[in-house]
């Protein structure tokens, strides 16, 4: 079946797209620029991934979304939270960091934009990289959100179009392990909230990636592959 993928260039969306590509044709991968700090690095990663998968990648600019404000992802005057890696599973911490980086209705908007592209391209699927680990603090990563969005799309698209998320029941560690089994080029991903030369390894997104790689026994190998791919050196 033909599909449009939501591809931020990060771990979850990359592995979700790779898994979906085993059974479906990824016609287009959409990456969004909404004024976030890492927009350029995310798009570069997404393009590199699309070249590996031999599918078209497209940048969609939603500058107005970032202008809504109050998110440390889009407002450089606000500090990004830098939690301790040992505290990532603490509910109070997760809620606080989620609030700091929340962009109003971001995933809802992304899904609906993708649905428009999907219908125009005769694609019946949207592939999204939701995950179980962050669903508690980001409700738009949850199975409930997926079900509700699909119900809405059943009314707003004629094909109809529906969303699938191969990673939605998985933790970050399990997503890393799935990506490795699939041979996904995880060394090309960009999972940092910042947009510098290399991952900051201080923001929550970086810490979740690092923990997942370490738990999967893949941290050192990932660093080595990134260096070999000319992606920078965190050591």
Secondary structure, DSSP 8 states (H G I E B T S, - for coil): -EEEEE--SSHHHHHHHHHHTTTSEEEEEEEEESS-TTHHHHHHHHHHHHHHHT-EEEEEE-HHHHTT---TTT-TTS------GGGTT-HHHHHHHHHHH--TTHHHHHHHHHHHHHHHTT--EEE----TTTTTT-GGGSHHHHHHHHHHHHHH-SS--EEE-TTTT--HHHHHHHHHHHT--GGG----SS-SSS--S-SHHHHHHHHHHHHTT-HHHHHHHHHHTT-----
